């Protein structure tokens, strides 16, 4: 059997003008080819192309309009697949695919010459993409494109996957490999930044400006605005992914199936194609070592991959990635090495016993060595606690995506489906689950994104997850109206074809709410800890009798259940309250 399928669609094509409202310009082409080589060999391939263009109107009708740059998002995806029926009970299948997506933001003022605004010639020479500056003036609207003004990102995923399926009596055995290579290039040159907040004209003392005084525009005209130029290299990096799996699907009875499986995956960290990746090296000697009295062994600084005997990756490969699978109305999952941000420069816990002495000002040994005027370490005095930090020559030392998180998920799943001969079909799905973790959702797109409360105690953050929804119900139904040809009513005459074939359908969903969290002012004085400080528990229940009250001035939970955490300590209330939740959804 040979078959060629071609799908072509254009959702919208529109020429954008400065006065357009937000516009979407999208198109898509899909192509698929199937070819039966023989009774045992079948190949098929498909190619997909798409392109979207999102654009905002120029509200000022000129390139300085404070809107996001137009974003063109093209992509392609192609795959070739070969299926070999070795025998009626043995099937081997493998495919090779390449998927590419792009993000291309290009401001309408691309090519703008900033020397026309009085900037020296070397500034545009240092920019890969000449563009209008981003101008921030206190009390006035932003000038220039907002957000990321220019961006050229290309992400490519290359994959080879090969499963082998064996049918052996009641057993369906499947084993295979999954090999991938992720490659990303990113070019995001920044525009010149101009900032005038009004502090210079906020007299009479510019160092202590009062709230109603000072004008950003006056600062700009007087030439006292701040100017910044950020130079970013083009990022070009990649990392591989390897996986192997095996599973056995056992048909215990005609209606009950048990699936047992195991998957092992190995995902290596990113490497730079141009060998320009840097990282925070907490253990190398600091350039300040030997220059500061009393601190001869300062450590911590910038590290370069591939230099001084280091590897080409910025992280250690996690090799403990075994994923078991058991399906029989129950689902479970354990996540390890989940990412979060960690501050390595928090004051050691034993130093909190010094109490108020931590905040006393003492002579600063870094004075004259660290000369950045914006840093407190350039002053003649510094707080005692700063000098007791693990890296006293730094204020804070964050590392993002540190694999110290852990999560556990358990769920009981129920699915019921019923179809009747009278045209009624009902599908019910219910899940009762529990998620426990010690890290937040990393990006904040699906919940709170917070750092550890105490960077020396990750298990102290273990609690119900911010994303925990214990009960989820989905009900869908469809009823074919008994009208028209072949139906009990109005099944004859000219009207029958017109009113036949109609159905009524609906969908009902119900979700329980996610847990509520309670925070307390950070009085720990831990110099880097307590970012998500929680209060202490008093022993009372947080949930009100009868549940939350939904009225102005009413209490949602019992405030007497919490007490402000004292100084030089960390609160003991869990990250998410187990008995107070936000309202659920019923649709």
Backbone torsions as a table, in degrees:
resi	resn	phi	psi	omega
1	UNK	NA	124.1	175.3
2	UNK	-113.8	133.5	-176.1
3	UNK	-147.4	136.2	176.1
4	UNK	-123.8	125.6	178.2
5	UNK	-120.6	129.2	179.0
6	UNK	-125.6	124.9	177.4
7	UNK	-117.7	131.6	-179.4
8	UNK	-136.2	129.2	-179.7
9	UNK	-147.8	143.5	171.8
10	UNK	-125.9	115.0	-177.4
11	UNK	-73.6	-42.3	-179.7
12	UNK	-164.2	139.1	173.2
13	UNK	-128.6	125.5	-175.6
14	UNK	-149.6	133.8	174.5
15	UNK	-81.4	122.7	-175.5
16	UNK	-83.0	133.2	175.8
17	UNK	-118.9	160.9	-176.0
18	UNK	-56.5	-27.4	-175.9
19	UNK	-96.3	8.6	-179.5
20	UNK	-65.9	150.2	167.4
21	UNK	-75.5	170.6	177.2
22	UNK	-48.9	128.4	-171.7
23	UNK	-121.1	149.4	175.0
24	UNK	-124.2	121.7	178.5
25	UNK	-120.3	115.5	-171.6
26	UNK	-139.1	149.0	176.0
27	UNK	-151.9	157.2	-177.3
28	UNK	-154.8	140.7	175.3
29	UNK	-133.1	132.7	178.5
30	UNK	-127.0	134.9	179.6
31	UNK	-134.5	132.7	179.4
32	UNK	-137.7	137.6	179.5
33	UNK	-130.2	128.4	175.7
34	UNK	-116.1	139.1	178.9
35	UNK	-143.7	124.6	178.5
36	UNK	-91.8	103.1	-179.3
37	UNK	-68.8	-43.2	179.2
38	UNK	-158.6	-173.4	179.5
39	UNK	-67.6	-15.8	-177.5
40	UNK	-111.7	-13.4	-174.1
41	UNK	-125.8	126.9	177.8
42	UNK	-130.5	132.6	175.4
43	UNK	-124.7	148.3	171.3
44	UNK	-147.5	154.0	177.4
45	UNK	-140.6	153.1	175.9
46	UNK	-142.5	151.3	178.9
47	UNK	-134.0	131.1	179.8
48	UNK	-126.6	137.5	174.5
49	UNK	-131.8	138.1	176.1
50	UNK	-144.4	159.1	175.0
51	UNK	-154.6	130.1	176.8
52	UNK	-122.0	144.4	175.7
53	UNK	-131.3	116.7	177.4
54	UNK	-108.2	129.3	-177.1
55	UNK	-142.0	143.8	175.9
56	UNK	-104.1	153.2	179.8
57	UNK	-73.4	151.8	173.8
58	UNK	-81.6	96.7	-172.0
59	UNK	-64.1	-27.6	177.8
60	UNK	-97.6	1.4	-179.2
61	UNK	59.7	32.4	174.4
62	UNK	-154.7	164.6	-174.5
63	UNK	-61.3	-16.6	-179.5
64	UNK	-82.2	3.7	-178.8
65	UNK	-59.2	133.0	-177.8
66	UNK	-80.7	70.6	178.4
67	UNK	-130.5	164.1	178.2
68	UNK	-70.3	148.4	177.8
69	UNK	-66.8	147.4	174.5
70	UNK	-55.3	141.0	-175.4
71	UNK	-120.8	113.3	176.4
72	UNK	-99.8	124.7	-173.2
73	UNK	-123.5	87.3	175.2
74	UNK	-93.3	166.3	177.5
75	UNK	-168.0	156.1	175.8
76	UNK	-136.3	154.7	178.7
77	UNK	-150.9	121.2	176.0
78	UNK	-133.8	149.7	-176.9
79	UNK	-150.6	145.0	171.3
80	UNK	-125.2	132.7	-173.4
81	UNK	-127.5	138.8	178.4
82	UNK	-126.5	126.2	177.0
83	UNK	-114.6	126.0	-178.8
84	UNK	-118.0	112.9	175.9
85	UNK	-86.9	92.9	-176.9
86	UNK	-63.5	-42.9	177.4
87	UNK	-155.1	171.4	178.1
88	UNK	-58.4	-19.4	-177.9
89	UNK	-114.3	9.2	-179.0
90	UNK	-140.2	122.8	-178.2
91	UNK	-131.5	127.5	176.4
92	UNK	-114.5	131.5	-178.5
93	UNK	-135.6	137.5	175.3
94	UNK	-147.7	151.6	179.7
95	UNK	-144.8	156.3	176.6
96	UNK	-126.9	132.4	-175.9
97	UNK	-142.9	153.8	175.4
98	UNK	-135.8	123.0	178.3
99	UNK	-120.5	131.9	-179.8
100	UNK	-131.4	134.3	174.9
101	UNK	-132.5	150.8	-177.5
102	UNK	-131.9	154.8	169.2
103	UNK	-129.3	118.9	-176.3
104	UNK	-127.4	98.3	173.8
105	UNK	-97.9	126.5	-179.4
106	UNK	-136.4	115.1	-178.0
107	UNK	-67.8	150.4	179.8
108	UNK	-70.1	-13.4	177.5
109	UNK	-99.4	21.8	178.8
110	UNK	-59.9	132.9	-177.3
111	UNK	96.8	-0.4	-179.8
112	UNK	-64.1	134.6	-178.4
113	UNK	-93.4	107.4	-177.4
114	UNK	-70.5	-13.3	176.0
115	UNK	-66.7	-19.8	176.8
116	UNK	-69.9	-13.6	175.9
117	UNK	-98.2	4.5	177.5
118	UNK	99.7	4.8	179.3
119	UNK	-78.2	149.8	179.3
120	UNK	-66.1	159.9	-172.8
121	UNK	-66.2	-28.6	-175.5
122	UNK	-69.5	-19.0	179.5
123	UNK	-69.4	-51.7	176.8
124	UNK	-65.4	-26.3	177.9
125	UNK	-67.0	-24.5	179.6
126	UNK	-89.3	-3.1	-178.0
127	UNK	-100.5	129.7	175.1
128	UNK	-75.2	-24.6	179.5
129	UNK	-132.1	102.7	179.1
130	UNK	-68.5	131.4	-175.8
131	UNK	-156.4	163.8	179.4
132	UNK	-66.3	141.4	-177.7
133	UNK	-65.7	161.4	168.1
134	UNK	-94.0	115.1	-173.6
135	UNK	-112.1	119.5	179.0
136	UNK	-113.7	114.8	-178.2
137	UNK	-119.5	123.8	-178.7
138	UNK	-56.0	126.6	179.1
139	UNK	87.6	-4.6	-179.8
140	UNK	-125.2	164.8	178.3
141	UNK	-69.3	153.3	176.8
142	UNK	-65.8	144.6	173.2
143	UNK	-111.2	139.0	-176.9
144	UNK	96.2	166.3	-178.0
145	UNK	-62.1	145.7	178.7
146	UNK	-94.8	164.5	176.6
147	UNK	65.1	-145.3	176.8
148	UNK	-79.9	112.7	-173.2
149	UNK	-78.7	-42.4	-178.9
150	UNK	-130.7	131.8	-178.9
151	UNK	-154.1	130.8	174.9
152	UNK	-130.8	102.5	-175.8
153	UNK	-122.4	129.2	177.1
154	UNK	-125.2	119.8	179.8
155	UNK	-116.6	128.1	-177.4
156	UNK	-127.3	134.0	175.0
157	UNK	-121.3	120.0	176.9
158	UNK	-108.7	129.8	-173.0
159	UNK	-136.3	140.4	167.1
160	UNK	-127.4	124.4	-179.0
161	UNK	-131.7	140.8	-175.9
162	UNK	-146.0	101.0	174.1
163	UNK	-99.6	146.8	174.3
164	UNK	-117.8	125.2	-177.8
165	UNK	-113.5	129.5	179.3
166	UNK	-122.9	129.1	176.2
167	UNK	-101.3	116.4	-177.6
168	UNK	-133.4	91.0	179.5
169	UNK	62.2	-121.8	179.6
170	UNK	-80.6	-4.1	-174.2
171	UNK	-104.8	134.0	169.3
172	UNK	-114.2	104.0	-176.0
173	UNK	-95.4	134.9	178.7
174	UNK	-137.6	128.6	176.9
175	UNK	-137.2	150.5	-179.2
176	UNK	-174.2	-178.9	178.0
177	UNK	-128.3	156.3	179.0
178	UNK	-140.1	109.4	-176.1
179	UNK	-116.7	131.1	-177.4
180	UNK	-139.5	155.0	171.9
181	UNK	-133.1	121.3	178.5
182	UNK	-101.5	129.6	-178.2
183	UNK	-134.9	132.4	-178.3
184	UNK	-137.2	133.4	168.6
185	UNK	-117.9	141.5	-175.1
186	UNK	-142.5	123.5	177.5
187	UNK	-124.5	111.8	-178.2
188	UNK	-133.2	70.4	177.0
189	UNK	-68.7	138.2	-176.3
190	UNK	-95.2	149.7	173.7
191	UNK	-77.9	168.4	172.0
192	UNK	-65.2	135.3	178.0
193	UNK	-106.0	129.5	178.2
194	UNK	-121.1	125.0	-177.1
195	UNK	-131.4	125.6	177.7
196	UNK	-133.8	105.9	-174.8
197	UNK	-95.1	-16.0	-179.6
198	UNK	101.9	5.7	-177.4
199	UNK	-70.3	-32.7	-177.0
200	UNK	-67.8	-37.4	-179.6
201	UNK	-93.7	11.3	179.5
202	UNK	-89.5	64.1	-175.2
203	UNK	-72.5	-176.6	2.0
204	UNK	-75.8	-20.6	179.4
205	UNK	-109.3	109.9	-176.7
206	UNK	-64.4	-17.0	178.0
207	UNK	-85.6	-7.9	179.8
208	UNK	-143.2	61.3	-176.0
209	UNK	-68.4	140.8	175.9
210	UNK	-85.5	160.8	-171.4
211	UNK	-58.4	-47.3	-174.9
212	UNK	-82.9	0.7	-174.3
213	UNK	-101.1	162.6	177.1
214	UNK	87.8	140.4	178.4
215	UNK	-133.5	127.7	179.9
216	UNK	-61.0	-39.1	179.6
217	UNK	-64.2	-36.7	177.2
218	UNK	-64.9	-42.0	176.3
219	UNK	-58.3	-42.3	-178.5
220	UNK	-64.1	-44.4	-178.0
221	UNK	-68.7	-27.8	178.7
222	UNK	-83.1	-3.1	178.2
223	UNK	77.3	23.5	-178.3
224	UNK	-107.2	11.8	178.8
225	UNK	-70.7	153.7	175.4
226	UNK	-83.4	140.6	-179.7
227	UNK	-125.5	131.7	-179.4
228	UNK	-132.9	145.5	176.1
229	UNK	-134.0	116.5	-179.9
230	UNK	-101.8	123.0	-179.2
231	UNK	-104.6	117.5	179.6
232	UNK	-114.6	134.7	173.3
233	UNK	-76.5	164.7	173.2
234	UNK	-76.3	124.8	179.5
235	UNK	-87.9	134.3	178.1
236	UNK	-143.1	102.1	-174.1
237	UNK	-142.3	162.9	-175.5
238	UNK	-153.6	160.8	172.6
239	UNK	-155.4	148.1	-178.6
240	UNK	-96.1	162.5	176.8
241	UNK	-139.0	131.4	179.0
242	UNK	-127.7	140.3	178.3
243	UNK	-150.1	147.3	173.8
244	UNK	-138.1	144.4	-175.2
245	UNK	-147.8	159.8	173.8
246	UNK	-150.4	144.4	179.3
247	UNK	-151.7	157.0	179.5
248	UNK	-130.3	117.2	177.1
249	UNK	-99.9	110.8	-172.4
250	UNK	-105.7	124.0	177.7
251	UNK	-89.4	95.3	-175.9
252	UNK	-69.0	-45.1	176.1
253	UNK	-138.3	-177.9	-179.8
254	UNK	-64.4	-23.3	-176.5
255	UNK	-119.3	1.7	-176.3
256	UNK	-129.7	125.9	-179.7
257	UNK	-125.6	135.4	177.4
258	UNK	-113.7	128.5	179.4
259	UNK	-115.2	124.9	176.3
260	UNK	-120.5	133.5	-178.6
261	UNK	-157.0	165.1	178.0
262	UNK	-145.9	132.6	178.8
263	UNK	-127.9	134.7	175.1
264	UNK	-117.8	130.4	-179.8
265	UNK	-128.1	147.4	178.4
266	UNK	-134.6	112.4	-179.5
267	UNK	-117.3	112.4	-177.3
268	UNK	-82.9	149.9	179.9
269	UNK	-65.5	169.5	-178.3
270	UNK	-66.4	148.3	168.1
271	UNK	-127.0	151.0	179.9
272	UNK	-91.4	130.1	178.2
273	UNK	-64.4	-33.6	-178.8
274	UNK	-97.5	6.5	178.2
275	UNK	56.5	47.2	-179.9
276	UNK	-119.8	13.5	-178.1
277	UNK	-75.1	138.4	177.9
278	UNK	-123.7	164.0	-178.3
279	UNK	-154.1	167.2	177.2
280	UNK	-83.1	111.2	179.8
281	UNK	-98.8	103.5	-175.5
282	UNK	-79.1	-7.9	-171.0
283	UNK	-115.4	-12.2	179.5
284	UNK	-75.7	152.6	178.0
285	UNK	-60.0	138.7	178.7
286	UNK	-78.5	147.1	173.9
287	UNK	-59.9	-17.8	179.2
288	UNK	-88.1	-4.7	-178.4
289	UNK	-58.7	131.3	179.4
290	UNK	87.2	-7.2	-179.2
291	UNK	-100.1	-12.9	-174.1
292	UNK	-114.7	120.6	179.4
293	UNK	-59.3	133.1	178.8
294	UNK	86.3	-6.2	180.0
295	UNK	-132.8	70.0	-175.2
296	UNK	-75.7	-19.2	-172.6
297	UNK	-118.8	42.7	178.4
298	UNK	-62.4	137.4	-179.1
299	UNK	-132.1	159.9	178.3
300	UNK	109.7	128.6	178.9
301	UNK	179.1	-161.8	-176.4
302	UNK	-84.5	132.0	177.2
303	UNK	-115.9	148.9	-179.7
304	UNK	-118.8	131.1	178.8
305	UNK	-66.6	142.7	178.7
306	UNK	81.0	-3.1	-178.5
307	UNK	-105.3	149.7	175.5
308	UNK	53.3	42.9	176.2
309	UNK	78.7	4.5	179.4
310	UNK	-80.2	158.2	175.3
311	UNK	-75.9	180.0	-177.0
312	UNK	-92.9	4.5	179.3
313	UNK	-114.7	148.8	-176.3
314	UNK	-87.4	-8.8	-178.4
315	UNK	-133.3	161.6	176.6
316	UNK	-85.4	133.9	-179.2
317	UNK	-68.0	129.8	176.3
318	UNK	-85.5	115.8	-176.4
319	UNK	-102.4	1.5	-177.3
320	UNK	-101.0	70.7	-176.3
321	UNK	-126.1	67.6	174.1
322	UNK	-98.2	126.3	-177.8
323	UNK	-118.1	98.0	176.3
324	UNK	-76.1	157.5	179.7
325	UNK	-139.1	127.4	175.0
326	UNK	-135.8	120.1	-179.5
327	UNK	-120.8	112.3	172.1
328	UNK	-159.5	59.7	-177.7
329	UNK	77.0	5.7	-179.3
330	UNK	-136.5	139.0	177.0
331	UNK	-127.5	137.1	178.4
332	UNK	-141.1	149.5	-178.8
333	UNK	-154.7	138.8	174.5
334	UNK	-122.3	124.0	178.4
335	UNK	-103.5	129.6	178.3
336	UNK	-123.0	159.3	179.5
337	UNK	57.2	39.5	176.9
338	UNK	-75.2	143.0	-171.9
339	UNK	-82.9	147.0	170.1
340	UNK	-156.9	169.7	178.1
341	UNK	-93.3	138.4	-177.3
342	UNK	-127.7	135.5	174.2
343	UNK	-97.8	108.8	-177.3
344	UNK	-78.6	-2.8	-175.0
345	UNK	-109.5	26.2	175.0
346	UNK	-72.3	144.4	178.8
347	UNK	-59.6	132.4	177.2
348	UNK	-55.3	145.2	-172.8
349	UNK	-59.7	-36.6	-176.3
350	UNK	-66.6	-20.5	-179.4
351	UNK	-76.4	-16.3	179.6
352	UNK	-63.9	-20.4	179.1
353	UNK	-66.9	-14.0	177.8
354	UNK	-72.7	-17.1	174.8
355	UNK	62.1	-133.3	-174.4
356	UNK	-63.9	-17.7	178.3
357	UNK	-63.7	-22.3	179.5
358	UNK	-63.7	-29.5	-176.5
359	UNK	-94.1	-0.6	178.9
360	UNK	-69.9	141.9	177.3
361	UNK	-81.7	132.2	-179.4
362	UNK	-132.2	162.7	177.8
363	UNK	-55.8	138.2	-175.8
364	UNK	-94.4	110.1	179.7
365	UNK	-68.4	-15.4	-179.6
366	UNK	-89.1	-3.1	179.7
367	UNK	-62.3	128.3	-177.9
368	UNK	89.6	-18.3	177.1
369	UNK	-96.3	-47.3	172.5
370	UNK	-96.4	116.4	-170.6
371	UNK	-113.1	5.5	178.7
372	UNK	-65.6	115.3	-174.9
373	UNK	-66.4	-18.3	179.1
374	UNK	-84.0	-6.9	-177.8
375	UNK	-98.5	138.1	175.8
376	UNK	-65.5	-18.2	180.0
377	UNK	-77.5	-2.6	176.3
378	UNK	-94.1	-1.5	-177.1
379	UNK	-88.3	167.1	-177.5
380	UNK	-72.4	-26.1	179.5
381	UNK	-126.7	154.1	-179.3
382	UNK	-146.7	157.1	178.5
383	UNK	-68.1	143.8	-177.8
384	UNK	-58.1	-38.4	-178.2
385	UNK	-61.1	-30.9	179.0
386	UNK	-61.9	-38.6	-178.0
387	UNK	-75.6	-11.7	179.5
388	UNK	-98.2	0.1	179.4
389	UNK	-72.2	157.7	-179.5
390	UNK	-58.4	-33.5	178.5
391	UNK	-126.8	81.2	-172.5
392	UNK	-65.8	-17.0	-179.9
393	UNK	-86.4	0.6	172.7
394	UNK	-118.6	151.8	172.7
395	UNK	-80.8	-61.9	174.8
396	UNK	-129.4	151.9	-178.2
397	UNK	-135.9	92.0	-177.0
398	UNK	-95.9	143.1	167.1
399	UNK	-125.1	127.9	-179.0
400	UNK	-90.8	155.5	176.9
401	UNK	56.8	45.1	174.6
402	UNK	-79.6	126.4	-173.4
403	UNK	-80.2	69.3	-178.6
404	UNK	-116.1	2.2	-176.6
405	UNK	-86.7	160.7	179.5
406	UNK	-147.9	143.5	177.9
407	UNK	-143.2	153.4	177.4
408	UNK	-134.4	132.7	-178.9
409	UNK	-129.0	129.0	174.8
410	UNK	-127.9	140.9	-179.4
411	UNK	-150.6	140.4	170.3
412	UNK	-106.3	122.3	-173.4
413	UNK	-116.2	137.0	-179.3
414	UNK	-131.9	133.5	178.8
415	UNK	-137.1	125.0	179.2
416	UNK	-125.4	134.4	179.4
417	UNK	-135.2	134.3	-177.6
418	UNK	-139.7	127.9	175.7
419	UNK	-123.9	129.6	-179.6
420	UNK	-111.5	157.8	-179.6
421	UNK	-70.0	-14.4	179.1
422	UNK	-84.6	7.1	174.9
423	UNK	94.0	10.9	179.5
424	UNK	-102.1	129.6	177.0
425	UNK	-127.5	130.5	-178.5
426	UNK	-130.2	134.7	176.7
427	UNK	-128.8	122.9	179.8
428	UNK	-119.9	128.8	176.4
429	UNK	-129.7	131.1	-178.5
430	UNK	-135.9	136.9	178.3
431	UNK	-131.7	127.4	172.1
432	UNK	-113.8	119.7	-170.7
433	UNK	-139.7	170.0	176.9
434	UNK	-148.2	130.1	177.9
435	UNK	-122.1	127.1	176.5
436	UNK	-122.3	131.4	177.7
437	UNK	-150.2	175.1	178.4
438	UNK	-125.7	10.2	175.6
439	UNK	-132.6	158.1	179.2
440	UNK	-90.9	171.1	172.9
441	UNK	-61.6	128.7	-164.5
442	UNK	-65.9	-45.0	-174.1
443	UNK	-90.1	-16.2	-177.4
444	UNK	85.8	2.1	-177.4
445	UNK	-75.2	-21.0	-179.1
446	UNK	-124.4	14.3	-179.7
447	UNK	167.1	-164.2	179.3
448	UNK	-73.2	138.5	175.2
449	UNK	-115.8	95.6	-176.9
450	UNK	-124.6	154.7	175.8
451	UNK	-86.7	166.8	178.2
452	UNK	-56.7	141.9	177.1
453	UNK	-65.3	-45.6	178.8
454	UNK	-125.3	113.0	-175.2
455	UNK	-69.5	-6.1	175.8
456	UNK	-101.8	1.2	-176.2
457	UNK	-144.8	81.6	177.6
458	UNK	-66.7	-38.4	177.9
459	UNK	-62.8	-20.1	179.5
460	UNK	-65.8	-17.8	179.4
461	UNK	-93.8	4.1	-179.1
462	UNK	-68.5	126.7	-179.8
463	UNK	-167.2	-176.4	169.1
464	UNK	-57.0	144.7	-179.9
465	UNK	-73.4	149.0	173.5
466	UNK	-59.9	-23.3	-176.9
467	UNK	-95.4	6.9	-173.4
468	UNK	-72.1	116.6	175.0
469	UNK	-118.5	101.6	-168.9
470	UNK	-68.2	-30.5	-175.4
471	UNK	-132.2	126.8	179.1
472	UNK	-131.5	125.5	-178.7
473	UNK	-124.2	132.1	175.7
474	UNK	-130.2	127.5	179.3
475	UNK	-132.2	123.1	176.3
476	UNK	-125.5	146.8	-178.8
477	UNK	-145.7	155.0	179.5
478	UNK	-148.7	129.7	-177.8
479	UNK	-127.9	120.7	177.2
480	UNK	-81.1	121.8	-178.8
481	UNK	-64.5	136.5	-176.0
482	UNK	-80.3	51.6	-177.1
483	UNK	-127.7	145.9	174.9
484	UNK	103.0	-171.7	-177.3
485	UNK	-59.5	132.1	179.2
486	UNK	77.9	4.8	-179.4
487	UNK	-109.7	166.7	-176.4
488	UNK	-65.7	-28.7	-172.9
489	UNK	-122.6	148.6	178.8
490	UNK	46.0	52.4	-176.1
491	UNK	-100.3	9.3	178.3
492	UNK	-135.4	163.7	175.5
493	UNK	87.7	178.6	-176.7
494	UNK	-68.1	-24.2	-178.0
495	UNK	-78.0	-24.6	-174.6
496	UNK	-57.8	-46.4	-179.8
497	UNK	-66.6	-25.1	-176.5
498	UNK	-78.4	-38.7	-176.2
499	UNK	-97.4	-2.4	178.2
500	UNK	-83.4	161.0	177.2
501	UNK	82.6	5.5	179.4
502	UNK	-89.0	149.3	179.0
503	UNK	-144.3	159.6	177.4
504	UNK	-115.9	130.7	-177.6
505	UNK	-134.6	155.7	179.6
506	UNK	-153.7	165.0	-178.4
507	UNK	-143.0	129.9	179.0
508	UNK	-123.5	132.2	177.0
509	UNK	-130.9	144.0	178.1
510	UNK	-141.4	126.6	179.7
511	UNK	-127.7	141.0	171.8
512	UNK	-76.5	153.3	-179.0
513	UNK	-75.5	160.2	177.5
514	UNK	-84.7	159.8	-176.4
515	UNK	-66.7	154.1	176.8
516	UNK	-95.4	146.7	175.9
517	UNK	-116.5	152.1	-179.1
518	UNK	-126.2	132.9	-178.8
519	UNK	-115.6	161.4	179.5
520	UNK	-133.4	152.1	175.7
521	UNK	-56.0	143.7	-178.5
522	UNK	-83.6	95.8	176.8
523	UNK	-106.6	18.1	-174.5
524	UNK	-70.9	-24.7	-175.8
525	UNK	51.3	38.7	-176.1
526	UNK	-95.0	5.2	174.9
527	UNK	52.1	65.1	177.7
528	UNK	121.8	-8.8	178.7
529	UNK	-109.7	175.8	175.4
530	UNK	73.4	24.9	-178.9
531	UNK	-64.8	-31.3	176.9
532	UNK	-118.6	53.5	-174.1
533	UNK	-59.9	136.2	179.0
534	UNK	-115.8	155.8	-178.9
535	UNK	-76.6	178.5	172.7
536	UNK	-93.2	148.8	178.0
537	UNK	-84.9	139.9	179.1
538	UNK	-95.4	-8.8	-177.4
539	UNK	102.2	-11.6	177.2
540	UNK	-87.0	159.5	177.6
541	UNK	-73.4	141.0	176.4
542	UNK	-78.8	-30.1	-179.1
543	UNK	-76.4	134.8	176.6
544	UNK	-76.5	148.7	173.7
545	UNK	-62.7	124.2	-177.0
546	UNK	89.8	-2.8	177.0
547	UNK	88.5	178.5	-178.7
548	UNK	-63.0	151.7	177.5
549	UNK	-104.5	124.3	-178.3
550	UNK	-99.0	78.5	179.7
551	UNK	-157.2	154.0	178.9
552	UNK	-59.5	129.4	178.1
553	UNK	80.7	-5.0	-179.6
554	UNK	-83.4	155.8	179.2
555	UNK	-82.5	140.5	176.4
556	UNK	-95.0	-29.1	176.3
557	UNK	-147.5	174.6	-176.2
558	UNK	-86.7	104.8	-178.4
559	UNK	-67.5	-19.6	179.1
560	UNK	-70.4	-8.5	178.6
561	UNK	-77.2	-6.6	-174.4
562	UNK	-131.8	149.3	176.0
563	UNK	-133.2	144.1	-179.4
564	UNK	-60.2	133.2	-179.0
565	UNK	-66.8	130.9	-179.0
566	UNK	-68.2	168.4	178.4
567	UNK	-63.9	151.3	174.6
568	UNK	60.9	35.5	179.5
569	UNK	-152.3	167.1	177.2
570	UNK	-117.6	142.5	-179.2
571	UNK	-69.1	159.8	-176.6
572	UNK	-113.6	5.7	175.7
573	UNK	-74.4	143.5	-177.6
574	UNK	-67.5	158.9	-179.5
575	UNK	-57.8	-41.7	179.5
576	UNK	-123.9	132.5	-178.5
577	UNK	-72.2	132.6	-178.2
578	UNK	-76.6	-17.1	-173.1
579	UNK	-120.8	8.1	176.8
580	UNK	-130.7	127.3	-176.6
581	UNK	-134.4	158.0	173.5
582	UNK	-72.8	161.3	-179.6
583	UNK	-59.7	142.9	176.3
584	UNK	-78.9	-176.2	-178.5
585	UNK	-122.9	135.5	172.6
586	UNK	-131.8	117.8	-178.8
587	UNK	-127.9	NA	NA
